[in-house]
Amino acid sequence: MGTSEKAMITIKNTLEIVNNSILILKDLDQLFEKEGFFPTDTKIGCEPSKNINQNSNSYLRFFPLFMSRYYYNGKVDEGEKQDQYVFGVNIQFYHRQENLELIPSLSATLIKLTRSFSKMPRPESWWIKYILFEDQDRLAGENFQHQDDFILDGRKYTFTNRKHNKINNHTFTFWGYELMDVKNVEFLQDKYVSRLIEEYNSVSMEM
């Protein structure tokens, strides 16, 4: 097989991974909507556009590091109830150049905001990616329940950020699996949607 053929196969495989990931997010949208939770945005959260003069390490990011979506209780806009929680899902393809061996993952996150909201919240697309892979306090084990790395077997982690000004005192409860483990809608329902709702119901009763 020649170099051109290898390049074509690589591009095809990359496009297939991205397309399948978008389909996963669309499936999650439908599953959450059936449970009364709705996307906070019509867009997929990912890296923004890049400047032509970016440094060489940033060229990698023409292929997105991540894709994220957030969901909220649809009753909030009707003024029926105030809430303090949002759901988030994040597909992480890779991270930085020095961490290209990161296993692609799909993570679920229940976020407790610092205050209740009475209209649709607007989480930033990078929140989950930052907490999972960049927050140095979490990675160093400070204020963190688990000292080990983020292990993709469904185990639950909880972390409250104390320093970043945009997510200061937000609490993140999260877990994840390898992206290639996602085989069907039943897996998404069981490991992500139902479990997030169960977590939400257990903590919202305490409000």
Secondary structure, DSSP 8 states (H G I E B T S, - for coil): --HHHHHHHHHHHHHHHHHHHHHHHHHHHHHHHHTTEEES-SS-B------TT--GGGGGGGS-SEEEEEEEEGGGGGTS--EEEEEEEEEE----GGGTT---EEEEEEEEEEEEESS-----TTHHHHHHHT-HHHHHTTTBS--S---SBS--EEEE-SS-TTTTT-EEEEEEEEGGG--SHHHHIIIIIHHHHHHHHHHHTT-
